[in-house]
Amino acid sequence: MWHLLQIELYKISKRPRTYIAFVAITAIVVIFQFAFKADGQSYMDLMLQSVKDTFAFDRVQAINGYFMCYIILNTLLIQVPILVALIAADSISGEANMGTLRLLISKPISRTQIILVKFAAATIFTIFLLIWMAVTSLFFSILIFGTGDMLIFRSKGDESQILLITSDDVMWRYYAAFAYATVALTVIAALSLFLSIFAENSIGPIIATVCIVIVCTIVSNINVPIIDKHVKPFLFTSYLVGWKGFFYINTDADNNTIKGSLENWPAIRRSLLILVAHIFVIVWASIAVFKRKDILS
Amino acid sequence: MAAIIEVNNLSKQFNKITVVNNLSFTVEEGDVYGFLGQNGAGKSTTIRMLLTLIKPTEGEISIFGKKLQTHRSEILSQVGAVIEKPDLYKYLSAYDNLSIFARLSGIKVTKQLLMKQLQMVGLDDRAKDKVKTFSQGMKQRLGIAVALIHNPSLIILDEPTNGLDPQGIADMRNLILMLSKELGKTVLISSHLLSEIEVIANRMIIIHKGQKKIEGSVTELLDPAHTMIDIDSTDNVAAREKIAASKWASYLQQDKALQLMMNRTAVPSLIKDLVAMDIELLSVNSSHSLENYFLSLTTNSGYVAPFAN
């Protein structure tokens, strides 16, 4: 299996489209960093407008590397599924399109191995993508904006909340958030891989993946009791932004944040388990379908 | 001779359309086995079933004496194949492609081995060039290198001369003959051209609409005794009467204007007699009856060869 994975990673590394995702992330991050460096003050004024009398904070100091990373992730982690689909949706359909699938299957490797290796390669690509996101959005931001205590703006029901996380309590939360995001995006990778089994070019599975994510995200945001109870718990999109849970910190009676605490760890753990279950089910379905598929490409 | 491929009662249906119908045949060790049929006859579907790309609806395939279904990896490690077009990773070099498929075949890859293989197909000087810059002929040669890199005992080639120029076709033919005669490989080659099969294969099968029509040795099937002579003269009705009254009457085909089936060696003597009978000849064409039969499958002319099942 290891040599199959090496081959798969080598093939991915040699395809120009692989680097589109990295370039796109870099471009978005650089634009954000430039905008905040040039006029971050206006953004902070807007966000702190409602609490300017009750919440004393140095607004210039608030725009630091940690804060920047959080802002960027809020935007990027919605778009990244498309970038993950770009590679994962090409896994089988790309081989079918090139005509190499029939050669691949006529070799002494099983179809289960092919799916597992393709999935592993897509997961590794996702990990690299998130590492690159971490490097650009967190470490580059720290280099540009420095460090400091981190502000989190949060909407909780009808009210807005501002949380303050001290600088020595931030990094572990980012590591955990990126690990969570990896699991969440791996669901997208598995879904794209599954869809790619049915197609003979990668455009269809990419569009199908994006459509599924959009539809499920919309459903996840519909606030109707019957959907809340019977649909949302089973949609992976309900858990895609669960990484934010690592930044929702507990507060004491005086409304001071408690260092090292998480507001709802059981919810995060449950979300992770549901995402992992999605991965297992989708990969299992991919194997089952691919094993029965006649290769006619 | 041991049977290398044994196909028994193989059938395949796609959406209730039968593409391969109860097909049985045997390829023996050392054979260059021609798999002949018009386009859509079921050749590629059968080959894809031999390579586990398609699952049979019914029937059984054994290769090297083992059931394909239960010994898939073991069998495929000894099989090399070019299926239709030799599609490879266009964004990778010839060397990388060969290296990848060699490793997928489970062999230990060395630079020396890969270069030797590329040299064999005349691509050693283009080893580092990307496949997308290759001509169809070069891709075909690289496809052959990929199929042979792991030194397989059985080579399956699905229409390997498609898209090749005359030189490429000749090179491919020589390569197949070399593989068979010098290296003792068993080769199964599909084609829709009888002329292609008759020069390289020692045994052959003709399939039509997924069913076996003829199977046997090429020498027997292309026996000169089954040569068909088509005569055209200034007055074919009168010519037929003259031939019917001569010693050639028994060779005259029923319901055919001027067609005789006979041994090819007797043709010069026939022509002399036709001239002696004052038949003004416009043309005398000879073709093998198998060729006519094969042609009839394509044109649905209803011709039935004397040896057809």
Interface residues (C-beta under 8 A of the other chain):
Chain A: H3 L4 I7 Y10 K11 K14 R15 P16 M98 G99 T100 R102 L103 L104 I105 S106 K107 P108 I109 S110 R292 D294 I295 L296
Chain B: F14 R48 L51 T52 L53 I54 K55 R72 S73 E74 I75 L76 S77 V79 A81 I83 E84 K85 D87 L88 Y89 K90 Y91 L92 D96 I100 F101 R103 L104 S105 G106 V146
